[in-house]
Amino acid sequence: MPKSHARPATLSVPQTIRRFVPLLSGLRWRLVVAITFYLVQVNATVVTGGVTESVLLRLRDQLYAHTQRLAPHARNRFGDGDLLSRNTATSRPSTACCRREWFPGPSPW
């Protein structure tokens, strides 16, 4: 008995919609509301992430500018790379507030 290597027929988008629309009778408004809320959530996540990154970038820029303005005796007090190491180490606590480390118990988000 020969094996058939025929692939199943694919459905186009209009065929898929026609096939599943009857299953959504009475649920269309719920579906519209759910899709709308999902799109709002995705947009809010993207906007919030962009704002957070912008704030962190500005803070780091100010920190590096301050480090460069330090007096020579203050810079000489630390070894090469120590100031840079301290600057990059300070970014960990600023991002830790977004994790569960600072918020014991159930997540506030």
Backbone atoms as SQL, in Angstrom:
CREATE TABLE atoms (id INTEGER PRIMARY KEY, chain TEXT, resi INTEGER, resn TEXT, atom TEXT, x REAL, y REAL, z REAL);
INSERT INTO atoms VALUES
  (1, 'A', 1, 'MET', 'N', 0.837, -1.169, 0.000),
  (2, 'A', 1, 'MET', 'CA', 0.000, 0.000, 0.000),
  (3, 'A', 1, 'MET', 'C', 0.885, 1.237, 0.000),
  (4, 'A', 2, 'PRO', 'N', 0.817, 2.056, -1.055),
  (5, 'A', 2, 'PRO', 'CA', 1.674, 3.244, -1.146),
  (6, 'A', 2, 'PRO', 'C', 1.216, 4.313, -0.149),
  (7, 'A', 3, 'LYS', 'N', 2.212, 4.989, 0.399),
  (8, 'A', 3, 'LYS', 'CA', 1.922, 6.089, 1.322),
  (9, 'A', 3, 'LYS', 'C', 1.690, 7.369, 0.535),
  (10, 'A', 4, 'SER', 'N', 0.706, 8.110, 0.937),
  (11, 'A', 4, 'SER', 'CA', 0.412, 9.373, 0.275),
  (12, 'A', 4, 'SER', 'C', 1.156, 10.497, 0.996),
  (13, 'A', 5, 'HIS', 'N', 1.846, 11.284, 0.235),
  (14, 'A', 5, 'HIS', 'CA', 2.581, 12.413, 0.792),
  (15, 'A', 5, 'HIS', 'C', 1.835, 13.726, 0.569),
  (16, 'A', 6, 'ALA', 'N', 0.566, 13.600, 0.314),
  (17, 'A', 6, 'ALA', 'CA', -0.223, 14.809, 0.072),
  (18, 'A', 6, 'ALA', 'C', -0.376, 15.593, 1.373),
  (19, 'A', 7, 'ARG', 'N', -0.227, 16.869, 1.247),
  (20, 'A', 7, 'ARG', 'CA', -0.372, 17.750, 2.408),
  (21, 'A', 7, 'ARG', 'C', -1.829, 18.133, 2.558),
  (22, 'A', 8, 'PRO', 'N', -2.271, 18.380, 3.782),
  (23, 'A', 8, 'PRO', 'CA', -3.662, 18.808, 3.960),
  (24, 'A', 8, 'PRO', 'C', -3.881, 20.179, 3.331),
  (25, 'A', 9, 'ALA', 'N', -5.105, 20.412, 2.951),
  (26, 'A', 9, 'ALA', 'CA', -5.433, 21.695, 2.330),
  (27, 'A', 9, 'ALA', 'C', -5.270, 22.820, 3.361),
  (28, 'A', 10, 'THR', 'N', -4.708, 23.913, 2.916),
  (29, 'A', 10, 'THR', 'CA', -4.546, 25.064, 3.818),
  (30, 'A', 10, 'THR', 'C', -5.765, 25.963, 3.701),
  (31, 'A', 11, 'LEU', 'N', -6.053, 26.635, 4.790),
  (32, 'A', 11, 'LEU', 'CA', -7.170, 27.573, 4.811),
  (33, 'A', 11, 'LEU', 'C', -6.653, 28.986, 4.651),
  (34, 'A', 12, 'SER', 'N', -7.309, 29.727, 3.810),
  (35, 'A', 12, 'SER', 'CA', -6.953, 31.137, 3.697),
  (36, 'A', 12, 'SER', 'C', -7.602, 31.884, 4.866),
  (37, 'A', 13, 'VAL', 'N', -7.216, 33.122, 5.053),
  (38, 'A', 13, 'VAL', 'CA', -7.777, 33.919, 6.149),
  (39, 'A', 13, 'VAL', 'C', -9.287, 34.080, 6.000),
  (40, 'A', 14, 'PRO', 'N', -9.798, 34.424, 4.821),
  (41, 'A', 14, 'PRO', 'CA', -11.254, 34.539, 4.701),
  (42, 'A', 14, 'PRO', 'C', -11.977, 33.211, 4.976),
  (43, 'A', 15, 'GLN', 'N', -11.406, 32.091, 4.524),
  (44, 'A', 15, 'GLN', 'CA', -12.028, 30.798, 4.802),
  (45, 'A', 15, 'GLN', 'C', -12.026, 30.493, 6.302),
  (46, 'A', 16, 'THR', 'N', -10.937, 30.842, 6.971),
  (47, 'A', 16, 'THR', 'CA', -10.849, 30.603, 8.408),
  (48, 'A', 16, 'THR', 'C', -11.885, 31.437, 9.154),
  (49, 'A', 17, 'ILE', 'N', -12.033, 32.689, 8.764),
  (50, 'A', 17, 'ILE', 'CA', -13.015, 33.555, 9.404),
  (51, 'A', 17, 'ILE', 'C', -14.424, 33.006, 9.187),
  (52, 'A', 18, 'ARG', 'N', -14.745, 32.607, 7.945),
  (53, 'A', 18, 'ARG', 'CA', -16.067, 32.054, 7.662),
  (54, 'A', 18, 'ARG', 'C', -16.313, 30.777, 8.461),
  (55, 'A', 19, 'ARG', 'N', -15.269, 30.006, 8.697),
  (56, 'A', 19, 'ARG', 'CA', -15.418, 28.744, 9.414),
  (57, 'A', 19, 'ARG', 'C', -15.682, 28.952, 10.914),
  (58, 'A', 20, 'PHE', 'N', -15.050, 29.974, 11.512),
  (59, 'A', 20, 'PHE', 'CA', -15.159, 30.154, 12.956),
  (60, 'A', 20, 'PHE', 'C', -16.159, 31.217, 13.394),
  (61, 'A', 21, 'VAL', 'N', -16.692, 32.011, 12.483),
  (62, 'A', 21, 'VAL', 'CA', -17.663, 33.045, 12.844),
  (63, 'A', 21, 'VAL', 'C', -18.901, 32.453, 13.499),
  (64, 'A', 22, 'PRO', 'N', -19.444, 31.348, 13.021),
  (65, 'A', 22, 'PRO', 'CA', -20.627, 30.796, 13.703),
  (66, 'A', 22, 'PRO', 'C', -20.359, 30.407, 15.156),
  (67, 'A', 23, 'LEU', 'N', -19.144, 30.041, 15.481),
  (68, 'A', 23, 'LEU', 'CA', -18.809, 29.665, 16.857),
  (69, 'A', 23, 'LEU', 'C', -18.800, 30.870, 17.797),
  (70, 'A', 24, 'LEU', 'N', -18.699, 32.058, 17.224),
  (71, 'A', 24, 'LEU', 'CA', -18.605, 33.272, 18.039),
  (72, 'A', 24, 'LEU', 'C', -19.948, 33.957, 18.250),
  (73, 'A', 25, 'SER', 'N', -21.029, 33.320, 17.845),
  (74, 'A', 25, 'SER', 'CA', -22.333, 33.975, 17.993),
  (75, 'A', 25, 'SER', 'C', -22.603, 34.233, 19.470),
  (76, 'A', 26, 'GLY', 'N', -22.949, 35.463, 19.767),
  (77, 'A', 26, 'GLY', 'CA', -23.192, 35.874, 21.144),
  (78, 'A', 26, 'GLY', 'C', -21.937, 36.283, 21.888),
  (79, 'A', 27, 'LEU', 'N', -20.784, 36.042, 21.321),
  (80, 'A', 27, 'LEU', 'CA', -19.518, 36.362, 21.988),
  (81, 'A', 27, 'LEU', 'C', -18.720, 37.438, 21.258),
  (82, 'A', 28, 'ARG', 'N', -19.269, 37.978, 20.214),
  (83, 'A', 28, 'ARG', 'CA', -18.505, 38.917, 19.389),
  (84, 'A', 28, 'ARG', 'C', -18.102, 40.166, 20.170),
  (85, 'A', 29, 'TRP', 'N', -19.013, 40.713, 20.977),
  (86, 'A', 29, 'TRP', 'CA', -18.674, 41.925, 21.726),
  (87, 'A', 29, 'TRP', 'C', -17.603, 41.627, 22.767),
  (88, 'A', 30, 'ARG', 'N', -17.699, 40.458, 23.377),
  (89, 'A', 30, 'ARG', 'CA', -16.657, 40.078, 24.335),
  (90, 'A', 30, 'ARG', 'C', -15.307, 39.946, 23.640),
  (91, 'A', 31, 'LEU', 'N', -15.335, 39.386, 22.451),
  (92, 'A', 31, 'LEU', 'CA', -14.098, 39.239, 21.685),
  (93, 'A', 31, 'LEU', 'C', -13.526, 40.604, 21.318),
  (94, 'A', 32, 'VAL', 'N', -14.380, 41.510, 20.883),
  (95, 'A', 32, 'VAL', 'CA', -13.923, 42.864, 20.536),
  (96, 'A', 32, 'VAL', 'C', -13.336, 43.554, 21.759),
  (97, 'A', 33, 'VAL', 'N', -14.004, 43.435, 22.911),
  (98, 'A', 33, 'VAL', 'CA', -13.513, 44.054, 24.141),
  (99, 'A', 33, 'VAL', 'C', -12.179, 43.422, 24.542),
  (100, 'A', 34, 'ALA', 'N', -12.085, 42.102, 24.460),
  (101, 'A', 34, 'ALA', 'CA', -10.843, 41.414, 24.840),
  (102, 'A', 34, 'ALA', 'C', -9.687, 41.841, 23.934),
  (103, 'A', 35, 'ILE', 'N', -9.925, 41.920, 22.641),
  (104, 'A', 35, 'ILE', 'CA', -8.871, 42.341, 21.707),
  (105, 'A', 35, 'ILE', 'C', -8.486, 43.792, 21.973),
  (106, 'A', 36, 'THR', 'N', -9.468, 44.643, 22.240),
  (107, 'A', 36, 'THR', 'CA', -9.176, 46.050, 22.531),
  (108, 'A', 36, 'THR', 'C', -8.326, 46.171, 23.793),
  (109, 'A', 37, 'PHE', 'N', -8.715, 45.469, 24.864),
  (110, 'A', 37, 'PHE', 'CA', -7.929, 45.520, 26.097),
  (111, 'A', 37, 'PHE', 'C', -6.523, 44.976, 25.879),
  (112, 'A', 38, 'TYR', 'N', -6.403, 43.933, 25.088),
  (113, 'A', 38, 'TYR', 'CA', -5.083, 43.370, 24.810),
  (114, 'A', 38, 'TYR', 'C', -4.208, 44.397, 24.090),
  (115, 'A', 39, 'LEU', 'N', -4.758, 45.055, 23.091),
  (116, 'A', 39, 'LEU', 'CA', -3.981, 46.050, 22.346),
  (117, 'A', 39, 'LEU', 'C', -3.602, 47.234, 23.234),
  (118, 'A', 40, 'VAL', 'N', -4.502, 47.647, 24.130),
  (119, 'A', 40, 'VAL', 'CA', -4.184, 48.727, 25.062),
  (120, 'A', 40, 'VAL', 'C', -3.063, 48.296, 25.998),
  (121, 'A', 41, 'GLN', 'N', -3.124, 47.061, 26.476),
  (122, 'A', 41, 'GLN', 'CA', -2.084, 46.559, 27.379),
  (123, 'A', 41, 'GLN', 'C', -0.726, 46.504, 26.682),
  (124, 'A', 42, 'VAL', 'N', -0.697, 46.010, 25.459),
  (125, 'A', 42, 'VAL', 'CA', 0.558, 45.943, 24.712),
  (126, 'A', 42, 'VAL', 'C', 1.110, 47.344, 24.492),
  (127, 'A', 43, 'ASN', 'N', 0.254, 48.269, 24.110),
  (128, 'A', 43, 'ASN', 'CA', 0.702, 49.645, 23.876),
  (129, 'A', 43, 'ASN', 'C', 1.221, 50.266, 25.175),
  (130, 'A', 44, 'ALA', 'N', 0.520, 50.049, 26.277),
  (131, 'A', 44, 'ALA', 'CA', 0.963, 50.606, 27.556),
  (132, 'A', 44, 'ALA', 'C', 2.303, 50.010, 27.968),
  (133, 'A', 45, 'THR', 'N', 2.502, 48.740, 27.723),
  (134, 'A', 45, 'THR', 'CA', 3.769, 48.093, 28.057),
  (135, 'A', 45, 'THR', 'C', 4.908, 48.686, 27.242),
  (136, 'A', 46, 'VAL', 'N', 4.675, 48.908, 25.975),
  (137, 'A', 46, 'VAL', 'CA', 5.712, 49.488, 25.113),
  (138, 'A', 46, 'VAL', 'C', 6.030, 50.911, 25.551),
  (139, 'A', 47, 'VAL', 'N', 5.002, 51.700, 25.833),
  (140, 'A', 47, 'VAL', 'CA', 5.211, 53.092, 26.251),
  (141, 'A', 47, 'VAL', 'C', 5.915, 53.138, 27.597),
  (142, 'A', 48, 'THR', 'N', 5.464, 52.320, 28.543),
  (143, 'A', 48, 'THR', 'CA', 6.082, 52.306, 29.872),
  (144, 'A', 48, 'THR', 'C', 7.543, 51.879, 29.792),
  (145, 'A', 49, 'GLY', 'N', 7.822, 50.871, 29.000),
  (146, 'A', 49, 'GLY', 'CA', 9.209, 50.432, 28.833),
  (147, 'A', 49, 'GLY', 'C', 10.073, 51.517, 28.230),
  (148, 'A', 50, 'GLY', 'N', 9.542, 52.235, 27.256),
  (149, 'A', 50, 'GLY', 'CA', 10.298, 53.322, 26.633),
  (150, 'A', 50, 'GLY', 'C', 10.575, 54.451, 27.602),
  (151, 'A', 51, 'VAL', 'N', 9.589, 54.795, 28.415),
  (152, 'A', 51, 'VAL', 'CA', 9.770, 55.863, 29.410),
  (153, 'A', 51, 'VAL', 'C', 10.805, 55.433, 30.445),
  (154, 'A', 52, 'THR', 'N', 10.705, 54.206, 30.922),
  (155, 'A', 52, 'THR', 'CA', 11.655, 53.707, 31.917),
  (156, 'A', 52, 'THR', 'C', 13.075, 53.731, 31.387),
  (157, 'A', 53, 'GLU', 'N', 13.262, 53.265, 30.174),
  (158, 'A', 53, 'GLU', 'CA', 14.601, 53.268, 29.584),
  (159, 'A', 53, 'GLU', 'C', 15.121, 54.685, 29.407),
  (160, 'A', 54, 'SER', 'N', 14.248, 55.612, 29.023),
  (161, 'A', 54, 'SER', 'CA', 14.681, 57.005, 28.862),
  (162, 'A', 54, 'SER', 'C', 15.122, 57.612, 30.182),
  (163, 'A', 55, 'VAL', 'N', 14.374, 57.339, 31.244),
  (164, 'A', 55, 'VAL', 'CA', 14.735, 57.868, 32.560),
  (165, 'A', 55, 'VAL', 'C', 16.064, 57.287, 33.025),
  (166, 'A', 56, 'LEU', 'N', 16.235, 55.965, 32.880),
  (167, 'A', 56, 'LEU', 'CA', 17.498, 55.344, 33.284),
  (168, 'A', 56, 'LEU', 'C', 18.672, 55.876, 32.474),
  (169, 'A', 57, 'LEU', 'N', 18.469, 56.100, 31.189),
  (170, 'A', 57, 'LEU', 'CA', 19.533, 56.641, 30.351),
  (171, 'A', 57, 'LEU', 'C', 19.919, 58.041, 30.805),
  (172, 'A', 58, 'ARG', 'N', 18.933, 58.871, 31.122),
  (173, 'A', 58, 'ARG', 'CA', 19.229, 60.232, 31.603),
  (174, 'A', 58, 'ARG', 'C', 19.967, 60.197, 32.936),
  (175, 'A', 59, 'LEU', 'N', 19.552, 59.307, 33.833),
  (176, 'A', 59, 'LEU', 'CA', 20.244, 59.181, 35.121),
  (177, 'A', 59, 'LEU', 'C', 21.695, 58.752, 34.933),
  (178, 'A', 60, 'ARG', 'N', 21.913, 57.788, 34.051),
  (179, 'A', 60, 'ARG', 'CA', 23.287, 57.344, 33.799),
  (180, 'A', 60, 'ARG', 'C', 24.120, 58.451, 33.168),
  (181, 'A', 61, 'ASP', 'N', 23.534, 59.190, 32.246),
  (182, 'A', 61, 'ASP', 'CA', 24.261, 60.308, 31.631),
  (183, 'A', 61, 'ASP', 'C', 24.670, 61.342, 32.672),
  (184, 'A', 62, 'GLN', 'N', 23.757, 61.657, 33.595),
  (185, 'A', 62, 'GLN', 'CA', 24.083, 62.618, 34.646),
  (186, 'A', 62, 'GLN', 'C', 25.162, 62.071, 35.574),
  (187, 'A', 63, 'LEU', 'N', 25.091, 60.785, 35.871),
  (188, 'A', 63, 'LEU', 'CA', 26.088, 60.179, 36.740),
  (189, 'A', 63, 'LEU', 'C', 27.463, 60.201, 36.084),
  (190, 'A', 64, 'TYR', 'N', 27.538, 59.853, 34.812),
  (191, 'A', 64, 'TYR', 'CA', 28.833, 59.869, 34.111),
  (192, 'A', 64, 'TYR', 'C', 29.367, 61.291, 33.979),
  (193, 'A', 65, 'ALA', 'N', 28.488, 62.256, 33.721),
  (194, 'A', 65, 'ALA', 'CA', 28.931, 63.651, 33.632),
  (195, 'A', 65, 'ALA', 'C', 29.473, 64.118, 34.977),
  (196, 'A', 66, 'HIS', 'N', 28.818, 63.731, 36.054),
  (197, 'A', 66, 'HIS', 'CA', 29.301, 64.090, 37.388),
  (198, 'A', 66, 'HIS', 'C', 30.663, 63.449, 37.653),
  (199, 'A', 67, 'THR', 'N', 30.825, 62.207, 37.262),
  (200, 'A', 67, 'THR', 'CA', 32.100, 61.513, 37.465),
  (201, 'A', 67, 'THR', 'C', 33.227, 62.223, 36.712),
  (202, 'A', 68, 'GLN', 'N', 32.942, 62.695, 35.514),
  (203, 'A', 68, 'GLN', 'CA', 33.967, 63.379, 34.731),
  (204, 'A', 68, 'GLN', 'C', 34.308, 64.751, 35.307),
  (205, 'A', 69, 'ARG', 'N', 33.365, 65.357, 36.058),
  (206, 'A', 69, 'ARG', 'CA', 33.628, 66.664, 36.659),
  (207, 'A', 69, 'ARG', 'C', 34.353, 66.576, 38.010),
  (208, 'A', 70, 'LEU', 'N', 34.572, 65.373, 38.504),
  (209, 'A', 70, 'LEU', 'CA', 35.251, 65.235, 39.799),
  (210, 'A', 70, 'LEU', 'C', 36.647, 65.832, 39.742),
  (211, 'A', 71, 'ALA', 'N', 37.083, 66.342, 40.864),
  (212, 'A', 71, 'ALA', 'CA', 38.434, 66.915, 40.946),
  (213, 'A', 71, 'ALA', 'C', 39.467, 65.812, 40.736),
  (214, 'A', 72, 'PRO', 'N', 40.658, 66.188, 40.202),
  (215, 'A', 72, 'PRO', 'CA', 41.668, 65.167, 39.933),
  (216, 'A', 72, 'PRO', 'C', 42.065, 64.364, 41.176),
  (217, 'A', 73, 'HIS', 'N', 42.129, 65.013, 42.354),
  (218, 'A', 73, 'HIS', 'CA', 42.525, 64.248, 43.538),
  (219, 'A', 73, 'HIS', 'C', 41.470, 63.205, 43.914),
  (220, 'A', 74, 'ALA', 'N', 40.211, 63.479, 43.607),
  (221, 'A', 74, 'ALA', 'CA', 39.159, 62.494, 43.880),
  (222, 'A', 74, 'ALA', 'C', 39.258, 61.321, 42.917),
  (223, 'A', 75, 'ARG', 'N', 39.597, 61.604, 41.655),
  (224, 'A', 75, 'ARG', 'CA', 39.749, 60.516, 40.681),
  (225, 'A', 75, 'ARG', 'C', 41.003, 59.707, 40.956),
  (226, 'A', 76, 'ASN', 'N', 42.073, 60.356, 41.424),
  (227, 'A', 76, 'ASN', 'CA', 43.318, 59.644, 41.698),
  (228, 'A', 76, 'ASN', 'C', 43.211, 58.754, 42.934),
  (229, 'A', 77, 'ARG', 'N', 42.268, 59.059, 43.792),
  (230, 'A', 77, 'ARG', 'CA', 42.095, 58.289, 45.022),
  (231, 'A', 77, 'ARG', 'C', 41.677, 56.842, 44.725),
  (232, 'A', 78, 'PHE', 'N', 40.984, 56.650, 43.627),
  (233, 'A', 78, 'PHE', 'CA', 40.519, 55.315, 43.247),
  (234, 'A', 78, 'PHE', 'C', 41.389, 54.792, 42.113),
  (235, 'A', 79, 'GLY', 'N', 41.483, 53.477, 42.010),
  (236, 'A', 79, 'GLY', 'CA', 42.270, 52.872, 40.941),
  (237, 'A', 79, 'GLY', 'C', 41.562, 52.988, 39.605),
  (238, 'A', 80, 'ASP', 'N', 42.305, 52.631, 38.544),
  (239, 'A', 80, 'ASP', 'CA', 41.718, 52.666, 37.203),
  (240, 'A', 80, 'ASP', 'C', 40.512, 51.728, 37.136),
  (241, 'A', 81, 'GLY', 'N', 39.441, 52.219, 36.650),
  (242, 'A', 81, 'GLY', 'CA', 38.243, 51.408, 36.473),
  (243, 'A', 81, 'GLY', 'C', 37.334, 51.340, 37.686),
  (244, 'A', 82, 'ASP', 'N', 37.812, 51.779, 38.854),
  (245, 'A', 82, 'ASP', 'CA', 36.968, 51.697, 40.053),
  (246, 'A', 82, 'ASP', 'C', 35.750, 52.613, 39.966),
  (247, 'A', 83, 'LEU', 'N', 35.951, 53.825, 39.457),
  (248, 'A', 83, 'LEU', 'CA', 34.809, 54.740, 39.339),
  (249, 'A', 83, 'LEU', 'C', 33.791, 54.209, 38.334),
  (250, 'A', 84, 'LEU', 'N', 34.295, 53.709, 37.229),
  (251, 'A', 84, 'LEU', 'CA', 33.393, 53.145, 36.232),
  (252, 'A', 84, 'LEU', 'C', 32.674, 51.928, 36.804),
  (253, 'A', 85, 'SER', 'N', 33.398, 51.126, 37.560),
  (254, 'A', 85, 'SER', 'CA', 32.794, 49.955, 38.193),
  (255, 'A', 85, 'SER', 'C', 31.707, 50.379, 39.167),
  (256, 'A', 86, 'ARG', 'N', 31.955, 51.411, 39.931),
  (257, 'A', 86, 'ARG', 'CA', 30.941, 51.900, 40.870),
  (258, 'A', 86, 'ARG', 'C', 29.730, 52.455, 40.119),
  (259, 'A', 87, 'ASN', 'N', 29.985, 53.143, 39.030),
  (260, 'A', 87, 'ASN', 'CA', 28.860, 53.702, 38.271),
  (261, 'A', 87, 'ASN', 'C', 27.978, 52.602, 37.695),
  (262, 'A', 88, 'THR', 'N', 28.582, 51.572, 37.162),
  (263, 'A', 88, 'THR', 'CA', 27.770, 50.507, 36.578),
  (264, 'A', 88, 'THR', 'C', 27.128, 49.658, 37.660),
  (265, 'A', 89, 'ALA', 'N', 27.746, 49.574, 38.830),
  (266, 'A', 89, 'ALA', 'CA', 27.156, 48.804, 39.924),
  (267, 'A', 89, 'ALA', 'C', 25.926, 49.499, 40.480),
  (268, 'A', 90, 'THR', 'N', 25.828, 50.815, 40.331),
  (269, 'A', 90, 'THR', 'CA', 24.661, 51.519, 40.858),
  (270, 'A', 90, 'THR', 'C', 23.424, 51.294, 40.013),
  (271, 'A', 91, 'SER', 'N', 23.576, 50.767, 38.810),
  (272, 'A', 91, 'SER', 'CA', 22.391, 50.529, 37.988),
  (273, 'A', 91, 'SER', 'C', 21.630, 49.304, 38.471),
  (274, 'A', 92, 'ARG', 'N', 22.280, 48.401, 39.208),
  (275, 'A', 92, 'ARG', 'CA', 21.582, 47.221, 39.701),
  (276, 'A', 92, 'ARG', 'C', 20.477, 47.571, 40.697),
  (277, 'A', 93, 'PRO', 'N', 20.730, 48.398, 41.713),
  (278, 'A', 93, 'PRO', 'CA', 19.623, 48.734, 42.623),
  (279, 'A', 93, 'PRO', 'C', 18.482, 49.473, 41.929),
  (280, 'A', 94, 'SER', 'N', 18.793, 50.264, 40.914),
  (281, 'A', 94, 'SER', 'CA', 17.717, 50.985, 40.246),
  (282, 'A', 94, 'SER', 'C', 16.821, 50.049, 39.455),
  (283, 'A', 95, 'THR', 'N', 17.369, 48.943, 38.975),
  (284, 'A', 95, 'THR', 'CA', 16.526, 47.979, 38.263),
  (285, 'A', 95, 'THR', 'C', 15.947, 46.946, 39.203),
  (286, 'A', 96, 'ALA', 'N', 16.510, 46.815, 40.402),
  (287, 'A', 96, 'ALA', 'CA', 15.996, 45.834, 41.359),
  (288, 'A', 96, 'ALA', 'C', 14.619, 46.215, 41.861),
  (289, 'A', 97, 'CYS', 'N', 14.290, 47.497, 41.826),
  (290, 'A', 97, 'CYS', 'CA', 12.982, 47.915, 42.309),
  (291, 'A', 97, 'CYS', 'C', 11.868, 47.376, 41.422),
  (292, 'A', 98, 'CYS', 'N', 12.197, 47.000, 40.204),
  (293, 'A', 98, 'CYS', 'CA', 11.196, 46.457, 39.298),
  (294, 'A', 98, 'CYS', 'C', 10.981, 44.963, 39.524),
  (295, 'A', 99, 'ARG', 'N', 11.838, 44.350, 40.302),
  (296, 'A', 99, 'ARG', 'CA', 11.688, 42.923, 40.581),
  (297, 'A', 99, 'ARG', 'C', 11.115, 42.745, 41.970),
  (298, 'A', 100, 'ARG', 'N', 10.989, 41.513, 42.398),
  (299, 'A', 100, 'ARG', 'CA', 10.352, 41.194, 43.668),
  (300, 'A', 100, 'ARG', 'C', 11.258, 41.442, 44.865),
  (301, 'A', 101, 'GLU', 'N', 12.515, 41.858, 44.647),
  (302, 'A', 101, 'GLU', 'CA', 13.442, 42.026, 45.755),
  (303, 'A', 101, 'GLU', 'C', 12.957, 43.085, 46.740),
  (304, 'A', 102, 'TRP', 'N', 12.353, 44.144, 46.246),
  (305, 'A', 102, 'TRP', 'CA', 11.947, 45.246, 47.112),
  (306, 'A', 102, 'TRP', 'C', 10.504, 45.115, 47.564),
  (307, 'A', 103, 'PHE', 'N', 9.766, 44.172, 46.961),
  (308, 'A', 103, 'PHE', 'CA', 8.355, 44.025, 47.279),
  (309, 'A', 103, 'PHE', 'C', 8.084, 42.599, 47.743),
  (310, 'A', 104, 'PRO', 'N', 8.196, 42.346, 49.049),
  (311, 'A', 104, 'PRO', 'CA', 7.920, 40.986, 49.511),
  (312, 'A', 104, 'PRO', 'C', 6.439, 40.668, 49.347),
  (313, 'A', 105, 'GLY', 'N', 6.151, 39.403, 49.239),
  (314, 'A', 105, 'GLY', 'CA', 4.766, 38.973, 49.101),
  (315, 'A', 105, 'GLY', 'C', 4.337, 38.966, 47.654),
  (316, 'A', 106, 'PRO', 'N', 3.035, 39.052, 47.416),
  (317, 'A', 106, 'PRO', 'CA', 2.552, 39.006, 46.032),
  (318, 'A', 106, 'PRO', 'C', 3.029, 40.205, 45.241),
  (319, 'A', 107, 'SER', 'N', 3.235, 39.983, 43.972),
  (320, 'A', 107, 'SER', 'CA', 3.719, 41.040, 43.088),
  (321, 'A', 107, 'SER', 'C', 2.699, 42.174, 43.003),
  (322, 'A', 108, 'PRO', 'N', 3.167, 43.437, 43.105),
  (323, 'A', 108, 'PRO', 'CA', 2.222, 44.546, 42.978),
  (324, 'A', 108, 'PRO', 'C', 1.733, 44.761, 41.559),
  (325, 'A', 109, 'TRP', 'N', 2.371, 44.074, 40.600),
  (326, 'A', 109, 'TRP', 'CA', 1.950, 44.220, 39.206),
  (327, 'A', 109, 'TRP', 'C', 1.219, 43.003, 38.813);
